[in-house]
Amino acid sequence: MSNNNSTRAGRYEQQREGFSAFIPNPLPPNPRIRFTNTLQNALSQADRALARLDGAVQILPKQVPLVDMYIRHEAVLSSKISGKQSSLLDLLAHQAQISAHEYGGDVNEVIDCVSAMKIGFEQIEHTSVSIPIIREIHKRLLQSTNKPNHTPGEIRTTQNWIGPPGCGINDAIFIPPPPSQIEQCLQDLDQFVECDIGLPVLVKIGLVYAQFETIHPFSVGNGRVGRLIVTLLLQESNLLKQPILNLSWFFYRHRQQYYSKLQCVRDDGNWEDWLLFFLKAVEEVSRNSTATLRRILLLREESRNSINMNLGRLATNAHSVLDSLFEFPFVSVNEVKELTGTTFAAANTLAARMVECRLLREYTQRRRNRRYMFNRYVELFKED
C-alpha cells in the first residue's frame, strides 16, 4: 500500500523508522454512513433480535442468576480470539479449586478477563464509559502479568503492530497509530461516545468498536478490552439490561472475516461493510442467546420436576442446591452441607441421589474432596 494512501477512515503516514502507521480520522465518518436498504434492513433485524433478548432476560426468575455464567463464557471466547487456549470447563474447574493438570496454562488470564468485565459492569452502574474506566478495565485485565512491556492500565509509549505470531513490524498486516498520536485519537473517540449526533445506537457502537481496535492504545489486550466496551455501551444505552450478548462467539467463529472487515475499514474506508458484519453478529448472537435462555428455563423446569418425582423428603434441599448451580455449576459435598444446613453424611447422600437422577455428574472421580458438575447446564454454553 502506498504511504500516501488515505480513505474516509484515515491515512497511512510513513514514520522515521521506515514503516507506515495508520492515523484514523475522527468519527463520525465523512462522507456519512450510507444507509442503503441492505444496511437499514440489517439494523432493523439486529434491533428486533436484541429487543427480544432483552425481553426474555426481564422475565427470568430471580432463582436463575445467569450473569456470572455468561461473563465466564464471554471471557473464554474473547480470550480465544486473542490466542488463549483455555476452555470454559478449564475456567470452571479452576474456579472450583480442582488442582489438576487438566486445565490449560492460559486460565489465569481468562480469570483476569472475568475480573475486568465485572469491574466494568460495576463502574457503569454509576458513570458512563470513558477513557479512565477503559484504563481501569485494562489494568484489571493484566493484573497477573509479569511481563514488563505489558504496562497494565497505561497507554502504550512504544509502537505495536498486528500480524501472525512472531512477525516483525516490517511483516505486519496492520500498524496502528504511533504513540504520539494516541492521546488525540482517544480524546476524539471519547468525544464521539459522549456526543449524540442522531446515529442509531447499534451503528454508533459498531463504529466505536472498530475505531478502538484501530487505535490499539495498549501494548496488549486491546481486543479483549474493545469487545468489553461493546457490552458496556449496550448496557449504558439500555438496549440490554444484563451482559448476556456474547459477541465473541460470533467473532471467533468468523474470525477471518472479522479481521478482514476491520482491515477493509482502514484500507478502503468501507465502514458500511464492517457495520453489516457487526449488525449480523448482534442479530445472530441475540437469537442464539434467546434460544439458550429458553433451554435454560426448560432445563430448570425438567430438573425441578425430576427432584419432586424422585427425591421425596430430600426435595427441598435438592432445590436449594439446584438454584446455586445456575450461578456456579460445580459443587462439593461440603458446599452442599453449607447450602442445606445438614450434616456431611446427609449432604453426601443428597449429592449421590442427585447423581442417580442425572442432575449432577461426578467430575473428579476420586474418593475424597469430590466435585460434582451440573453438566447439562454447562453444555448449553457452546464455544464453537
N, C-alpha and C positions, 0 to 999 in steps of 0.2 A: 504494500500500500504506500502511496506517496506521502511524504512527510507533510505536504501542504493540504492533504485531504481534509475536507470539512463537510459536515452534514448538519441538518437541523438539530441533531443531538449533541454536536460538539466538534472538536477539531483535534487532529494529531499534531503535536509540536515536537520537533527534534530537540533533544536535550544535549548538553555539552558532552555527555559521555557517549553520544552517538546513536542512542535508541530514540524512538518516538513514543511519547506518552500521550494519552488521550485526556483532553481537558473538556469536561462536559459543559454544555450551555445550561444556564438556569432554567428550571421549569416555570411555567408550562412550555411545551414545545411551540416553536414558531417556525413555520406556519402551524396553526392549531390542529388538534386531532381531527381527522376526517371521520365523522360518524356515518359511515356507509351503512346500508341496510344490514350487511353481514355483521358489522361491529355492534350495531344497535340491537340486533337480534341476540347476539351473544351476551350482551349486557342484560337484556331482559330475562334471558334464561338463567343467568347467574343470580340475578336479584331474586327471582322467584324461588330458585332452589335454596338459596341462603335463608330466605324468609321461612320456608317450610322447615328447615333445620332448626332455626331459632324457635319456631312454634313448638316443635317436638321437644326441645330442651325444656321449655317452660312447663310442660305437663308431666315431667318426670317426678316420680315420688321422691321425697327427701331421703328415703332409705336407700336410694341408688346414687351414691356420691361418685360420679364418673370422672370428675375433672382431673383428679390425680392420675388416673389411668391414661387419659388422653394426653396429658402433659408428658408422661413417660413415653408413650407411643411416638409423639411428635419429636421428642428429644432423640430417640433412637434413629428415626428416619432422617431427620435433619443432619445428625452426625454422620449417617451413612453417606449422604450426598457429599459431605466434607471428607470422606475417606476413612471414617472409623468403621470398625467391623463388628462391634458388639450388637447382639440381638436384644429384643425386648425380654426374652427369657433370661439372658445373661444379666440384664439390669435387675430384673425382679429377684433372681436368685441371690445376687449380691446384696440387694436391699433386705432380703430375708436373712442375711448373715449366714449364708451357706458357704462355708470356707472350703471351696472345692476348686479343682483345676479346670472346671468345665467352662467357665465364662471367659470371654476374651479380654485381652490386656487393655482395650480402649474403654472399659466400663467406667473407670473413674472420670473420664472426660464426658461421658454421657450423663453421669450423675451431676457433674458441674453444669451441664446444659439444662437439666431439670431444675437445678437451683437457680440458674439465671432466669429461666422462664417464670418461676414463682416470684422472684424479686420484681420482674417486670409487671406481672399482674397485680401485685400488691401496690406498686407505685402508681399505676394509672387509676386506682380507685379514688385518689385524691389530687391527681395532677394530670397533665397532658404529656403525650410523647414528645420528648425533646432530646437534644444532644447530651445534656448531663445525665439523663436517665439511660440513654443508649450506652454511654460510657460506664455507668454503674453496672449495667447488664453484662457488658464485655468483661469488666473486672471480675464479676462472679463466674462468668463462663470459663475463665482461665485461672481460677483460684488455685488449682492444684498444679499448675505448670511450674517446671523448674528450669525452663529454657530462658536465658537472659534476653533473647531477642523478641520474646512474645509480649512483653510490656502490658500486662492486664490493665484495661481501662484507659490506656494512654493512646492518643492519636499518634500514628507512626511518624517517625522522623527519618526513615530510610525508604528507598524505592522498593516496592513489591511488584510482582507480576504474576500472571496466571498462565499455566501451561501444564504439560504432562509432568508427573512426579520426577524430580531431579533435573528438570530442564533449566538452563541458564536464561538470563534476560534476553539474549540475542535469539533464542529459540522460542520465546514466549508467544502465546496466542494473543494475549492482550496485556498491555501495560497501563495501569491506572495513572491518574494524575500524580505529579511529583509532590513531595511533602510541602513545598512552598505554596501549593495551590489548595491544599486540603481544607484549611480553615475557611476560606472564602466559599468553597464548594458546599461545606456543611452549613454555613450561615445561609446560603441561598436555599438549600434544601429545607432547613428549619423554617424559613420564612414561607416557603410554599406550603408546608404542612399546616402552618397556622392560618394561612390566608384562604378565605372562601371565594373562589372565582367562578363558582357555579358548575364545576365539573361534577359528574356523578361520582359518588363516594368510591365505588369499586375501581373506577378508572383512575381516580386520584391515587388510591393506594397502590395500584399496579405501576403507576409512574414513579411513585416514591421508592418502591422496592427496587425497580430496575436502576434508578439513579443511585441509590445507596450502594448497590452491587458494583456499579461503575466507579464510584468514588473510592471504594475499598479502603476506608480510612484507618483500619487497624492492620497490624502486621500479620495477624492470623485471626480466624474466627469470624470473618466478615459475612460469609454465607449464613451461618447459624444465627448471627445477630439480625441480619436482614430478614430472614424468614420469620423470626420472632416479631419484628417490627410490624409485619403484615397482620399478625394476630392481635397485637396491641391496638393497632389502628382500627381494626374491625370492632373491637370492644369499645374503644373510645367513641366511635361513631354510633354505637348502639345497634349496629347491624347484627351483632351476635353477642348474647349476654354471657355466654360461657365459652372458654377457649377450646372448642372441640372441632375446629376445622383444621385438619392435619394436611395442609397443602403439600408438605414434604413427601407424602405418599405419592401424589401425582408427579411431582418434580423428580422424584427418584425413579419412578417407572419410566418416565420420558426424559431422562437426564440429558441425552444427546441433543434432543430438540430444545430442551430448557437452555442449555449453554448456547446453542446456535441462535436462538431467538434473541437472547440478550446481546450477543455479539452483532447481530444484524441491526440492532438499535444504534450501536456505536458506529459501525462501518457504513450503514446506509440511511440512518435516521428513520428506520422503519418502526416507529412506535406502534402503529396500528397492528402490525403482525404480532408483536410482543403482547399487546393488550388482548388480542384474540386468544392467544395461548393462555394468558393469565386468567381470563374470564372463563375459559373452558375448564381450567383447573378448579376454580371456585365452584362452577356448576357441578362437575363430576364428583368432587370430594364432598360437596354438600349432599348430593343424592346418596352417595355411599354411606356417609355418616348418619343420615336419617334412617337408612335401612339398617345400619348397625344398631342404632338406638332401639328400633323395633325388635331386633333379635335379642338384645339385652333384656328388654321388658318381657319378651316371651320366655327367655331362659329363667328369669326370676320367677315368673308365674309357674313354669314347669317344676322348678326346684322347690318352691313353696308347697306345691301340690304333692310332690314326692315326699317331702318331710311330713306333711299331715297324714299321708296314707301309710307311711312305713315306720315312723319313729315314735308313735304313741306318746308316752309321758316325757320323752326327750325332745318333743317338737318345739316347745318354747325356747329352750336353749339352742336348738339347732337353727332356729330362725335368727337368733342373735348372731350366731357365727356366720350365717349366710349373708346377713346385711353387712358385716365387716369385710367380707370377701370382695364385695363390689368396690370397696375403697382400695384394698390391697389383697390380691388373690393368693397369697401364701399364708399359712398359719401353722403354728406348732401346738403341741398338747398344752404346754404352759400358757400359751396365749388363749387357747380355748378355756382353760381354767380361769384366767383373768376375766375373760368376756362373760362367762356364765356364773362366776362366783361359786363354783363347785370344787370338789377335791380333784387331785391329779388323776386318781383312778377313774372317777366319773367322766372327766374330760377325755381321758384316753378311750374310754368306752364310746363316748359320743363321736370322737373322730373316726374310730373304727366303723361305727354304724354308718356314718356319712360316706365312708369309702365304699361300704357294701351297697349303698344306694346310688353310687356313682356321682355323688355330689363333690367328692374330693378324690384326689389321686395322690398316693404317697410319692413324693419326689425324690427323697434322699436315699431310700432303700437301705436303711441301717437300723440297728436296734435302739440306739439312744439318740436323743435330740432330733427326732424325725420332723421333717417339714412336709406339709400337705399343700397341694395346689388345686385351685378351682380351675381346672384345665379347660373346661368348656367355655369359660369366660375369656381366658387368655387367647384361645383360638379365634375369637371374634376380631382380634386386632391384627390384621394381616400386615405383612411387611413387604410384599411383592405384588 
